[in-house]
Amino acid sequence: MKQKADQANKTSASYHGKAPHFRVRRSLFKKYLIFGISILLTSFIALSVTMYSFVNQYWEEQKKASLLDNAHQVADAITSYSSIIPSVHSLVIDEHSLVGLTVISISKSVDADILITDNKGICLYCSEDGSCIHKTRAFPSKVLFETTPGEYFSSGTLDGYYSDNRYTAGVPIMLDSDPNPSAFCYVTTKATFLTGLPVTFLQIFLTAAAVMLIIIIIFVAFMSYSMTKPLKQMSSAAKKFAVGDFSVRVNVTSDDEIGELATAFNYMADSLASSEGMRRSFISNVSHELKTPMTTIAGFIDGMLDGTIPPERHDHYMKIVSTEVKRLSRLVTSMLNLSRIDRGELKVNRQKFDMFSLIITILASYEQKIIARKLHITGLEDFRSIVVDADPDLMYQVVYNLIENAVKFTDEGGTIHFGVEETRYDVSVSITNTGPGIPPEDIRYVFDRFYKTDKSRSIDKKGMGLGLFIAKTIMRLHGGDIYVDSRVNEFTTFTIRLPKTVQQSPEPNKEKEQKYVEATVDSETEE
């Protein structure tokens, strides 16, 4: 256990106060480039082999047809010549005779050797010079046998008869009226690998393929670079985010998946920058909120303990201490609610209660401030008893926060107007106050946590920018929502919409409404 604990401590220490170590890997650009080039080379090699095989087969078929055709011509010439010779053994082809000239002409035109044998494979005539092997060795009997039916063609060494590969075509020569061949005519030429038309075609193909390969490699390299450049920018930006620099953004140069990822990354960067700004503002606000009341409380308590504050003034300063303690309590409550929201533990305990009664109760708690600032409350005469199915404690926080903001930001002698609108399915309550309003650029942020429109703290000295965020969260938990509308130097309106599950009473709550209105009017008259 101790070893595991020591190892855990070392691991924990290695991750605190140190930048993460990024192991050097082969870049994605190189991977894409190597992968693309490998596929291209494999494809071109496979295509080259396939094309060469087809062309070589075609070339062999053409050779076969040409050699057989020439073999038949020689056989026909010899057959015609046989009428003037007594037997096949008397066959002598003079190069100056018609047959001799025909054989020599055919041999030169097709660049092939012409061989004439008897029916036992003994050479009777060869177009090669005197050093040929045909006059020293009999032609293979197997070849003679396969030629007897009519035609013979092969590619190779003829079972070792030749020392090199050759194309060989042969036909039988029929003399007199003998049904068996009297002699055989063979036309043979070298079949050296990578020669002739297949080689020419392969050279042309490889030249064109090399040019195309270079063009495609450049294109693949450009595409790979274009795809990986935003990813490298994101990696660099993420490393800067890790050290607290959220100013870097990725250039969006396409509308494909990479562009969508870059846009989402920039949106994340904006959110992180905003969160970081709100975090710093929150720390500043919380520090101020904690420091001010604690300093006040400590100063007054110390003054009462050391006798600086006389006993007859203790009650006065204890009230101030009580106010500051309540201020700290509100801060702690807001922080606890925020923590519950983040953990998803804020639950709704639904009960049926009267929303109008809730509004009247909260307004009564602000009666002194309303009277002191000579504020006018309107719209309550149009309210009815609004029974809703919701959490009364959570809804109290929402309405309390909205009324508190309305009283706080309404100009002296201004008006706070309450409006209500009901349908079969929901009820909407609006609170409008005259005053400075909210700038258009701040409207979208008013429900963000830790955000405050009064950044100078000249009016909102006690707020931390959590009230409206918590209010919106509570409304969303109830299946409702909260909206804001404002015009600078004119008004601000917050509207809450809450679903209802019971039929509302059609009769207005005259007693509660009259009681509050009369109390407000009397207080204003006394002031």
BELPEHU-V115942 format. One record per backbone hydrogen bond with DSSP energy under -0.5 kcal/mol. NH is the residue of the N-H (numbers start at 1). CO is the residue of the C=O. If there is no record, write none. Layout:
BEGIN
NH&CO  NH&CO
END
This chain:
BEGIN
5&1  6&2  7&3  8&4  9&5  10&6  11&7  12&8  13&9  14&10  15&11  15&12  16&13  17&15  22&20  23&21  31&27  32&28  33&29  34&30  35&31  36&32  37&33  38&34  39&35  40&36  41&37  42&38  43&39  44&40  45&41  46&42  47&43  48&44  49&45  50&46  51&47  52&48  53&49  54&50  55&51  56&52  57&53  58&54  59&55  60&56  61&57  62&58  63&59  64&60  65&61  66&62  67&63  68&64  69&65  70&66  71&67  72&68  73&69  74&70  75&71  76&72  77&73  78&74  79&75  80&76  81&77  82&78  83&80  84&81  85&82  90&87  91&88  92&90  94&92  97&94  100&94  101&97  102&98  103&99  104&100  105&101  106&102  107&103  108&104  109&105  110&106  112&107  113&188  115&186  116&125  117&184  118&122  119&182  121&118  123&134  124&116  125&116  127&114  132&129  135&132  136&133  137&133  139&121  144&140  145&141  146&142  147&143  148&144  149&145  150&147  152&170  154&168  156&166  161&157  161&158  162&157  166&156  167&189  168&154  168&166  169&187  170&152  171&185  172&150  173&183  174&172  175&173  178&175  182&173  183&173  184&117  185&171  186&115  187&169  188&113  188&186  189&167  191&165  198&195  199&195  200&196  201&197  202&198  203&199  204&200  205&201  206&202  207&203  208&204  209&205  210&206  211&207  212&208  213&209  214&210  215&211  216&212  217&213  218&214  219&215  220&216  221&217  222&218  223&219  224&220  225&221  226&222  227&223  228&224  229&225  230&226  231&227  232&228  233&229  234&230  235&231  236&232  237&233  238&234  239&235  240&236  241&237  242&238  243&239  243&240  244&241  245&240  246&244  253&251  260&256  261&257  262&258  263&259  264&260  265&261  266&262  267&263  268&264  269&265  270&266  271&267  272&268  273&269  274&270  275&271  276&272  277&273  278&274  279&275  280&276  281&277  282&278  283&279  284&280  285&281  286&282  287&283  288&284  289&285  290&286  291&287  292&288  293&289  294&290  295&291  296&292  297&293  298&294  299&295  300&296  301&297  302&298  303&299  304&300  305&301  306&302  308&303  309&303  310&308  313&310  314&311  317&313  318&314  319&315  320&316  321&317  322&318  323&319  324&320  325&321  326&322  327&323  328&324  329&325  330&326  331&327  332&328  333&329  334&330  335&331  336&332  337&333  338&334  339&335  340&336  341&337  342&338  343&339  344&340  344&341  345&340  346&340  347&345  349&347  350&348  351&390  353&351  353&388  355&353  355&386  358&354  359&355  360&356  361&357  362&358  363&359  364&360  365&361  366&362  366&363  367&364  370&366  371&367  372&368  373&369  374&371  375&370  376&414  378&376  378&416  382&379  383&380  385&507  386&384  387&385  388&353  388&386  390&351  390&388  392&390  395&391  396&392  397&393  398&394  399&395  400&396  401&397  402&398  403&399  404&400  405&401  406&402  407&403  408&404  409&405  410&406  411&434  413&373  414&411  416&376  417&432  418&378  419&430  421&428  423&426  427&498  428&421  429&496  430&419  431&494  432&417  433&492  434&415  435&490  436&409  442&439  443&439  443&440  444&440  445&442  446&442  446&443  448&445  450&465  451&448  451&465  455&453  457&454  461&459  470&466  471&467  472&468  473&469  474&470  475&471  476&472  477&473  478&474  479&476  480&475  481&497  483&495  485&493  487&491  489&436  490&487  491&487  492&433  493&485  494&431  495&483  496&429  497&481  498&427  500&425  505&385  510&508  513&509  514&510  515&511  516&512  517&513  518&514  519&515  520&516  521&517  522&518  523&519  524&520  525&521  526&522  527&523
END
